[in-house]
């Protein structure tokens, strides 16, 4: 007798080992075969072996939808902090966001509303721009207002 459902097992044991909300979204997206030639299924051998393929598919899809919903609800400031936590040791923040942006079309659960897809694209685009501007030394001081020019003082006694 199992003590956990496939969803509880996947969330606790698999996703629990993946750092960051965006990292978990990226991981689950890599399990999904949503390409034009793919079948739209998730590939997680261990979960399917223990719970059966149908239960594994339902659990991963449900988890994927929850992760996507959480990302779309978070403020950009929170997600920007999450980017660093979500990066693997091999990827920079820019590389991680580029990979997530590139694969998001084919790696999202189906069906997905056009509005949710557009929202995710705008969030990823904004995060990429924020990371880029934060790392660009030419833009670091761009938002600071210049000091007002002081009028030259007249010499004393004039």
MDTraj code that builds the backbone (N, CA, C; nanometers):
import mdtraj as md
import numpy as np

residues = "UNK UNK UNK UNK UNK UNK UNK UNK UNK UNK UNK UNK UNK UNK UNK UNK UNK UNK UNK UNK UNK UNK UNK UNK UNK UNK UNK UNK UNK UNK UNK UNK UNK UNK UNK UNK UNK UNK UNK UNK UNK UNK UNK UNK UNK UNK UNK UNK UNK UNK UNK UNK UNK UNK UNK UNK UNK UNK UNK UNK UNK UNK UNK UNK UNK UNK UNK UNK UNK UNK UNK UNK UNK UNK UNK UNK UNK UNK UNK UNK UNK UNK UNK UNK UNK UNK UNK UNK UNK UNK UNK UNK UNK UNK UNK UNK UNK UNK UNK UNK UNK UNK UNK UNK UNK UNK UNK UNK UNK UNK UNK UNK UNK UNK UNK UNK UNK UNK UNK UNK UNK UNK UNK UNK UNK UNK UNK UNK UNK UNK UNK UNK UNK UNK UNK UNK UNK UNK UNK UNK UNK UNK UNK UNK UNK UNK UNK UNK UNK UNK UNK UNK UNK UNK UNK UNK UNK UNK".split()
xyz = np.array([
    [0.0833, -0.1175, 0.0000],
    [0.0000, 0.0000, 0.0000],
    [0.0886, 0.1250, 0.0000],
    [0.0598, 0.2149, -0.0915],
    [0.1356, 0.3402, -0.1016],
    [0.0794, 0.4425, -0.0036],
    [0.1689, 0.5197, 0.0546],
    [0.1260, 0.6221, 0.1490],
    [0.1104, 0.7580, 0.0833],
    [0.1679, 0.7742, -0.0356],
    [0.1601, 0.9011, -0.1071],
    [0.0971, 0.8786, -0.2432],
    [0.0306, 0.9822, -0.2920],
    [-0.0183, 0.9786, -0.4295],
    [0.0989, 1.0084, -0.5219],
    [0.0779, 0.9861, -0.6492],
    [0.1828, 1.0171, -0.7474],
    [0.2163, 1.1661, -0.7435],
    [0.1149, 1.2500, -0.7281],
    [0.1382, 1.3942, -0.7222],
    [0.2189, 1.4322, -0.5985],
    [0.1824, 1.3790, -0.4834],
    [0.2570, 1.4079, -0.3605],
    [0.4013, 1.3598, -0.3708],
    [0.4196, 1.2424, -0.4274],
    [0.5527, 1.1866, -0.4451],
    [0.6356, 1.2744, -0.5388],
    [0.5778, 1.3116, -0.6524],
    [0.6487, 1.3941, -0.7502],
    [0.6866, 1.5293, -0.6906],
    [0.5907, 1.5927, -0.6238],
    [0.6180, 1.7249, -0.5651],
    [0.7237, 1.7174, -0.4552],
    [0.7122, 1.6194, -0.3668],
    [0.8033, 1.6109, -0.2532],
    [0.9416, 1.5595, -0.2931],
    [0.9472, 1.4510, -0.3656],
    [1.0751, 1.3854, -0.3919],
    [1.1462, 1.4363, -0.5159],
    [1.0725, 1.4637, -0.6211],
    [1.1374, 1.5088, -0.7439],
    [1.1555, 1.6600, -0.7425],
    [1.0446, 1.7334, -0.7328],
    [1.0548, 1.8792, -0.7374],
    [1.1204, 1.9369, -0.6128],
    [1.1105, 1.8650, -0.5026],
    [1.1753, 1.9109, -0.3797],
    [1.3262, 1.9221, -0.3924],
    [1.3830, 1.8498, -0.4881],
    [1.5278, 1.8527, -0.5090],
    [1.5707, 1.9584, -0.6100],
    [1.4750, 2.0263, -0.6717],
    [1.5057, 2.1258, -0.7751],
    [1.4931, 2.2652, -0.7133],
    [1.6016, 2.3433, -0.7156],
    [1.5956, 2.4755, -0.6525],
    [1.5196, 2.5777, -0.7373],
    [1.4439, 2.6623, -0.6702],
    [1.3774, 2.7757, -0.7334],
    [1.2499, 2.7398, -0.8074],
    [1.1568, 2.8321, -0.8054],
    [1.0292, 2.8145, -0.8746],
    [1.0505, 2.8057, -1.0257],
    [1.1291, 2.8955, -1.0810],
    [1.1567, 2.8906, -1.2245],
    [1.2389, 2.7678, -1.2604],
    [1.3247, 2.7237, -1.1695],
    [1.4013, 2.6016, -1.1913],
    [1.3101, 2.4802, -1.2008],
    [1.2091, 2.4755, -1.1147],
    [1.1127, 2.3643, -1.1183],
    [1.0284, 2.3694, -1.2458],
    [0.9872, 2.4906, -1.2855],
    [0.9114, 2.5041, -1.4105],
    [0.9960, 2.4572, -1.5286],
    [1.1211, 2.4948, -1.5296],
    [1.2119, 2.4535, -1.6366],
    [1.2303, 2.3018, -1.6373],
    [1.2475, 2.2443, -1.5196],
    [1.2675, 2.0989, -1.5090],
    [1.1465, 2.0220, -1.5625],
    [1.0284, 2.0602, -1.5172],
    [0.9075, 1.9894, -1.5622],
    [0.8881, 2.0109, -1.7117],
    [0.9217, 2.1285, -1.7608],
    [0.9134, 2.1539, -1.9042],
    [1.0037, 2.0623, -1.9843],
    [1.1201, 2.0301, -1.9285],
    [1.2114, 1.9381, -1.9986],
    [1.1591, 1.7952, -1.9993],
    [1.0706, 1.7626, -1.9072],
    [1.0098, 1.6288, -1.9061],
    [0.9002, 1.6163, -2.0118],
    [0.8503, 1.7299, -2.0589],
    [0.7357, 1.7336, -2.1504],
    [0.7804, 1.7269, -2.2958],
    [0.7142, 1.6418, -2.3719],
    [0.7428, 1.6305, -2.5153],
    [0.6274, 1.6947, -2.5909],
    [0.6312, 1.8253, -2.5993],
    [0.5224, 1.8983, -2.6641],
    [0.5582, 1.9505, -2.8005],
    [0.6694, 1.9037, -2.8562],
    [0.7093, 1.9513, -2.9884],
    [0.6092, 1.9044, -3.0933],
    [0.6221, 1.9602, -3.2130],
    [0.5283, 1.9255, -3.3202],
    [0.5292, 1.7766, -3.3492],
    [0.6432, 1.7137, -3.3378],
    [0.6520, 1.5704, -3.3643],
    [0.6303, 1.4886, -3.2378],
    [0.6271, 1.5547, -3.1219],
    [0.6109, 1.4844, -2.9944],
    [0.4658, 1.4482, -2.9683],
    [0.4463, 1.3744, -2.8607],
    [0.3131, 1.3274, -2.8268],
    [0.2494, 1.4040, -2.7115],
    [0.3177, 1.5070, -2.6593],
    [0.2612, 1.5875, -2.5518],
    [0.2604, 1.5180, -2.4174],
    [0.3401, 1.4158, -2.4026],
    [0.3446, 1.3395, -2.2781],
    [0.4682, 1.3792, -2.1979],
    [0.4664, 1.3411, -2.0722],
    [0.5787, 1.3638, -1.9829],
    [0.6563, 1.2341, -1.9683],
    [0.7872, 1.2456, -1.9586],
    [0.8723, 1.1284, -1.9474],
    [0.9401, 1.1271, -1.8115],
    [0.8891, 1.0444, -1.7199],
    [0.9501, 1.0261, -1.5877],
    [0.9396, 0.8779, -1.5558],
    [1.0442, 0.8062, -1.5886],
    [1.0437, 0.6610, -1.5797],
    [1.0098, 0.6120, -1.4389],
    [1.0737, 0.6675, -1.3370],
    [1.0544, 0.6205, -1.1997],
    [0.9115, 0.6371, -1.1507],
    [0.8528, 0.7520, -1.1772],
    [0.7148, 0.7761, -1.1333],
    [0.6183, 0.6826, -1.2052],
    [0.6387, 0.6639, -1.3350],
    [0.5532, 0.5721, -1.4121],
    [0.5705, 0.4292, -1.3643],
    [0.6910, 0.3907, -1.3269],
    [0.7174, 0.2543, -1.2797],
    [0.6440, 0.2267, -1.1489],
    [0.6422, 0.3241, -1.0594],
    [0.5810, 0.3044, -0.9281],
    [0.4288, 0.3198, -0.9326],
    [0.3795, 0.4205, -1.0043],
    [0.2362, 0.4537, -0.9990],
    [0.1591, 0.4191, -1.1258],
    [0.2285, 0.3800, -1.2304],
    [0.1640, 0.3561, -1.3589],
    [0.1718, 0.4809, -1.4446],
    [0.1704, 0.4613, -1.5753],
    [0.1901, 0.5724, -1.6678],
    [0.0787, 0.6766, -1.6594],
    [-0.0458, 0.6345, -1.6521],
    [-0.1570, 0.7307, -1.6479],
    [-0.1504, 0.8188, -1.5235],
    [-0.1253, 0.7596, -1.4087],
    [-0.1165, 0.8364, -1.2845],
    [0.0024, 0.9320, -1.2893],
    [0.1128, 0.8867, -1.3444],
    [0.2311, 0.9722, -1.3561],
    [0.2025, 1.0909, -1.4480],
    [0.1369, 1.0661, -1.5606],
    [0.1032, 1.1741, -1.6537],
    [0.0138, 1.2780, -1.5865],
    [-0.0890, 1.2311, -1.5171],
    [-0.1815, 1.3234, -1.4490],
    [-0.1093, 1.4046, -1.3415],
    [-0.0243, 1.3379, -1.2644],
    [0.0463, 1.4052, -1.1549],
    [0.1413, 1.5125, -1.2083],
    [0.2190, 1.4797, -1.3086],
    [0.3169, 1.5760, -1.3603],
    [0.2454, 1.6920, -1.4285],
    [0.1391, 1.6626, -1.5033],
    [0.0641, 1.7701, -1.5690],
    [0.0017, 1.8631, -1.4646],
    [-0.0575, 1.8073, -1.3595],
    [-0.1171, 1.8898, -1.2537],
    [-0.0103, 1.9768, -1.1871],
    [0.1035, 1.9179, -1.1598],
    [0.2126, 1.9930, -1.0985],
    [0.2626, 2.1027, -1.1921],
    [0.2711, 2.0722, -1.3205],
    [0.3154, 2.1690, -1.4202],
    [0.2214, 2.2896, -1.4242],
    [0.0925, 2.2638, -1.4223],
    [-0.0061, 2.3726, -1.4245],
    [0.0036, 2.4593, -1.2988],
    [0.0240, 2.3963, -1.1842],
    [0.0381, 2.4715, -1.0589],
    [0.1638, 2.5584, -1.0625],
    [0.2746, 2.5023, -1.1099],
    [0.3986, 2.5793, -1.1198],
    [0.3812, 2.7000, -1.2118],
    [0.3200, 2.6772, -1.3265],
    [0.2969, 2.7861, -1.4210],
    [0.2099, 2.8945, -1.3580],
    [0.1061, 2.8543, -1.2900],
    [0.0178, 2.9494, -1.2229],
    [0.0929, 3.0291, -1.1165],
    [0.1777, 2.9617, -1.0407],
    [0.2556, 3.0308, -0.9375],
    [0.3495, 3.1339, -0.9984],
    [0.4143, 3.0977, -1.1086],
    [0.5052, 3.1915, -1.1751],
    [0.4286, 3.3146, -1.2219],
    [0.3117, 3.2936, -1.2805],
    [0.2347, 3.4057, -1.3350],
    [0.1762, 3.4960, -1.2262],
    [0.1666, 3.4461, -1.1036],
    [0.1133, 3.5255, -0.9930],
    [0.2203, 3.6043, -0.9182],
    [0.3446, 3.5643, -0.9322],
    [0.4524, 3.6264, -0.8544],
    [0.4903, 3.7633, -0.9108],
    [0.5229, 3.8570, -0.8239],
    [0.5756, 3.9861, -0.8701],
    [0.7127, 3.9662, -0.9355],
    [0.7455, 4.0537, -1.0299],
    [0.8741, 4.0437, -1.0992],
    [0.9919, 4.0511, -1.0029],
    [0.9817, 4.1307, -0.8992],
    [1.0922, 4.1434, -0.8034],
    [1.1218, 4.0095, -0.7363],
    [1.0183, 3.9358, -0.7041],
    [1.0353, 3.8039, -0.6414],
    [1.0954, 3.7061, -0.7427],
    [1.0443, 3.7094, -0.8654],
    [1.0961, 3.6200, -0.9693],
    [1.2409, 3.6526, -1.0046],
    [1.2768, 3.7796, -1.0004],
    [1.4140, 3.8184, -1.0308],
    [1.5102, 3.7564, -0.9293],
    [1.4725, 3.7558, -0.8021],
    [1.5537, 3.6893, -0.6998],
    [1.5561, 3.5381, -0.7222],
    [1.4447, 3.4841, -0.7709],
    [1.4342, 3.3402, -0.7938],
    [1.5233, 3.2938, -0.9092],
    [1.5515, 3.3820, -1.0031],
    [1.6339, 3.3445, -1.1187],
    [1.7688, 3.2911, -1.0723],
    [1.8319, 3.3604, -0.9794],
    [1.9628, 3.3165, -0.9313],
    [1.9525, 3.1819, -0.8611],
    [1.8491, 3.1640, -0.7802],
    [1.8311, 3.0364, -0.7108],
    [1.8029, 2.9233, -0.8087],
    [1.7394, 2.9544, -0.9200],
    [1.6985, 2.8529, -1.0163],
    [1.8089, 2.8117, -1.1129],
    [1.9110, 2.8939, -1.1267],
    [2.0202, 2.8636, -1.2208],
    [2.0976, 2.7426, -1.1730],
    [2.1304, 2.6561, -1.2662],
    [2.2198, 2.5464, -1.2313],
    [2.3620, 2.6009, -1.2259],
    [2.4511, 2.5244, -1.1740],
    [2.5897, 2.5690, -1.1631],
    [2.6545, 2.5903, -1.2990],
    [2.5987, 2.5292, -1.4024],
    [2.6580, 2.5410, -1.5349],
    [2.6082, 2.6623, -1.6129],
    [2.4989, 2.7236, -1.5703],
    [2.4381, 2.8322, -1.6462],
    [2.4417, 2.9638, -1.5700],
    [2.4615, 3.0725, -1.6448],
    [2.4468, 3.2048, -1.5857],
    [2.2972, 3.2383, -1.5842],
    [2.2626, 3.3469, -1.5185],
    [2.1225, 3.3896, -1.5163],
    [2.0717, 3.4162, -1.6581],
    [2.1550, 3.4834, -1.7397],
    [2.1165, 3.5138, -1.8780],
    [2.0946, 3.3858, -1.9573],
    [2.1860, 3.2903, -1.9431],
    [2.1742, 3.1636, -2.0163],
    [2.0513, 3.0850, -1.9719],
    [2.0257, 3.0847, -1.8408],
    [1.9089, 3.0142, -1.7887],
    [1.7804, 3.0729, -1.8457],
    [1.7674, 3.2051, -1.8419],
    [1.6465, 3.2693, -1.8942],
    [1.6332, 3.2506, -2.0450],
    [1.7454, 3.2548, -2.1155],
    [1.7411, 3.2323, -2.2611],
    [1.6926, 3.0913, -2.2921],
    [1.7425, 2.9924, -2.2184],
    [1.7000, 2.8541, -2.2398],
    [1.5530, 2.8363, -2.2037],
    [1.5097, 2.8964, -2.0943],
    [1.3699, 2.8862, -2.0522],
    [1.2787, 2.9525, -2.1541],
    [1.3185, 3.0660, -2.2062],
    [1.2398, 3.1373, -2.3071],
    [1.2332, 3.0580, -2.4369],
    [1.3450, 3.0011, -2.4766],
    [1.3520, 2.9265, -2.6016],
    [1.2643, 2.8012, -2.5992],
    [1.2630, 2.7323, -2.4871],
    [1.1907, 2.6048, -2.4799],
    [1.0474, 2.6185, -2.4308],
    [1.0059, 2.7355, -2.3848],
    [0.8747, 2.7466, -2.3214],
    [0.7597, 2.7172, -2.4159],
    [0.7739, 2.7422, -2.5452],
    [0.6631, 2.7177, -2.6381],
    [0.6250, 2.5696, -2.6423],
    [0.7242, 2.4848, -2.6528],
    [0.6994, 2.3421, -2.6660],
    [0.6901, 2.2694, -2.5327],
    [0.7280, 2.3345, -2.4254],
    [0.7362, 2.2627, -2.2986],
    [0.6224, 2.2942, -2.2018],
    [0.5223, 2.3672, -2.2465],
    [0.4125, 2.4036, -2.1572],
    [0.2980, 2.3038, -2.1675],
    [0.2226, 2.2903, -2.0585],
    [0.1112, 2.1955, -2.0618],
    [0.0053, 2.2380, -2.1634],
    [-0.0558, 2.1425, -2.2246],
    [-0.1599, 2.1681, -2.3250],
    [-0.2947, 2.1275, -2.2674],
    [-0.4010, 2.1929, -2.3007],
    [-0.4076, 2.3202, -2.3726],
    [-0.3758, 2.4351, -2.2780],
    [-0.3170, 2.5386, -2.3327],
    [-0.2831, 2.6575, -2.2563],
    [-0.3455, 2.7764, -2.3262],
    [-0.4103, 2.8602, -2.2508],
    [-0.4775, 2.9748, -2.3118],
    [-0.3756, 3.0690, -2.3748],
    [-0.4139, 3.1365, -2.4825],
    [-0.3248, 3.2348, -2.5440],
    [-0.2858, 3.3457, -2.4458],
    [-0.3769, 3.3820, -2.3564],
    [-0.3475, 3.4870, -2.2590],
    [-0.2375, 3.4422, -2.1618],
    [-0.2452, 3.3179, -2.1147],
    [-0.1428, 3.2666, -2.0229],
    [-0.0077, 3.2579, -2.0929],
    [-0.0074, 3.2145, -2.2173],
    [0.1166, 3.2064, -2.2937],
    [0.1770, 3.3458, -2.3139],
    [0.0935, 3.4433, -2.3491],
    [0.1413, 3.5804, -2.3683],
    [0.1939, 3.6378, -2.2363],
    [0.1251, 3.6081, -2.1274],
    [0.1680, 3.6564, -1.9959],
    [0.3046, 3.5977, -1.9607],
    [0.3225, 3.4668, -1.9817],
    [0.4501, 3.4042, -1.9518],
    [0.5613, 3.4623, -2.0378],
    [0.5334, 3.4823, -2.1645],
    [0.6349, 3.5411, -2.2529],
    [0.6754, 3.6798, -2.2052],
    [0.5784, 3.7594, -2.1627],
    [0.6106, 3.8949, -2.1164],
    [0.6895, 3.8909, -1.9855],
    [0.6575, 3.7978, -1.8976],
    [0.7315, 3.7839, -1.7716],
    [0.8758, 3.7446, -1.8001],
    [0.8957, 3.6454, -1.8865],
    [1.0315, 3.6017, -1.9187],
    [1.1100, 3.7112, -1.9901],
    [1.0436, 3.7852, -2.0765],
    [1.1087, 3.8963, -2.1460],
    [1.1499, 4.0051, -2.0469],
    [1.0615, 4.0374, -1.9547],
    [1.0929, 4.1392, -1.8539],
    [1.2075, 4.0941, -1.7643],
    [1.2063, 3.9682, -1.7231],
    [1.3146, 3.9167, -1.6400],
    [1.4481, 3.9217, -1.7142],
    [1.4452, 3.8849, -1.8412],
    [1.5678, 3.8900, -1.9216],
    [1.6200, 4.0331, -1.9313],
    [1.5304, 4.1279, -1.9536],
    [1.5705, 4.2685, -1.9633],
    [1.6249, 4.3193, -1.8291],
    [1.5639, 4.2790, -1.7196],
    [1.6104, 4.3220, -1.5880],
    [1.7483, 4.2645, -1.5563],
    [1.7686, 4.1380, -1.5885],
    [1.9003, 4.0770, -1.5656],
    [2.0047, 4.1441, -1.6533],
    [1.9694, 4.1693, -1.7783],
    [2.0617, 4.2337, -1.8722],
    [2.0988, 4.3743, -1.8240],
    [1.9988, 4.4513, -1.7827],
    [2.0266, 4.5891, -1.7403],
    [2.1030, 4.5922, -1.6090],
    [2.0773, 4.4983, -1.5214],
    [2.1490, 4.4917, -1.3939],
    [2.2963, 4.4582, -1.4163],
    [2.3244, 4.3758, -1.5170],
    [2.4610, 4.3325, -1.5430],
    [2.5374, 4.4253, -1.6368],
    [2.4691, 4.5199, -1.7004],
    [2.5339, 4.6083, -1.7968],
    [2.5921, 4.7294, -1.7236],
    [2.7247, 4.7421, -1.7208],
    [2.7838, 4.8541, -1.6462],
    [2.7460, 4.9895, -1.7038],
    [2.7119, 4.9968, -1.8315],
    [2.6727, 5.1240, -1.8916],
    [2.5339, 5.1679, -1.8472],
    [2.4531, 5.0732, -1.7998],
    [2.3167, 5.1072, -1.7602],
    [2.2991, 5.1181, -1.6095],
    [2.3998, 5.0824, -1.5331],
    [2.3851, 5.0826, -1.3870],
    [2.3433, 5.2181, -1.3329],
    [2.4041, 5.3237, -1.3821],
    [2.3719, 5.4566, -1.3322],
    [2.2733, 5.5308, -1.4196],
    [2.2179, 5.4643, -1.5173],
    [2.1312, 5.5315, -1.6133],
    [2.0045, 5.5864, -1.5490],
    [1.9562, 5.5224, -1.4456],
    [1.8318, 5.5687, -1.3856],
    [1.8549, 5.6769, -1.2802],
    [1.9788, 5.7049, -1.2494],
    [2.0070, 5.8081, -1.1519],
    [2.0029, 5.9446, -1.2195],
    [1.9373, 6.0371, -1.1548],
    [1.9281, 6.1717, -1.2090],
    [2.0610, 6.2435, -1.1899],
    [2.1016, 6.3233, -1.2888],
    [2.2260, 6.3985, -1.2714],
    [2.2073, 6.5053, -1.1642],
    [2.3167, 6.5404, -1.0996],
    [2.3119, 6.6440, -0.9979],
    [2.2850, 6.7776, -1.0660],
    [2.2009, 6.8615, -1.0064],
    [2.1744, 6.9914, -1.0678],
    [2.3018, 7.0762, -1.0696],
    [2.3182, 7.1483, -1.1774],
    [2.4356, 7.2347, -1.1911],
    [2.4241, 7.3501, -1.0932],
    [2.5335, 7.3826, -1.0301],
    [2.5330, 7.4936, -0.9365],
    [2.5780, 7.6181, -1.0098],
    [2.5136, 7.7299, -0.9755],
    [2.5537, 7.8570, -1.0365],
    [2.6872, 7.8984, -0.9760],
    [2.7720, 7.9526, -1.0593],
    [2.9011, 7.9975, -1.0052],
    [2.8785, 8.1086, -0.9025],
    [2.9544, 8.1058, -0.7978],
    [2.9426, 8.2089, -0.6931],
    [3.0258, 8.3304, -0.7313],
    [2.9709, 8.4416, -0.6994],
    [3.0452, 8.5647, -0.7226],
    [3.1530, 8.5779, -0.6148],
    [3.2644, 8.6320, -0.6541],
    [3.3692, 8.6531, -0.5523],
    [3.3178, 8.7495, -0.4456],
    [3.3641, 8.7297, -0.3252],
    [3.3218, 8.8134, -0.2138],
    [3.3614, 8.9574, -0.2353],
    [3.2773, 9.0481, -0.1994],
    [3.3057, 9.1898, -0.2079],
    [3.2654, 9.2501, -0.3423],
    [3.2036, 9.1793, -0.4303],
    [3.1631, 9.2385, -0.5578],
    [3.0154, 9.2653, -0.5535],
])
top = md.Topology()
chain = top.add_chain()
for i, resn in enumerate(residues, 1):
    res = top.add_residue(resn, chain, resSeq=i)
    for name in ("N", "CA", "C"):
        top.add_atom(name, md.element.get_by_symbol(name[0]), res)
traj = md.Trajectory(xyz[None], top)
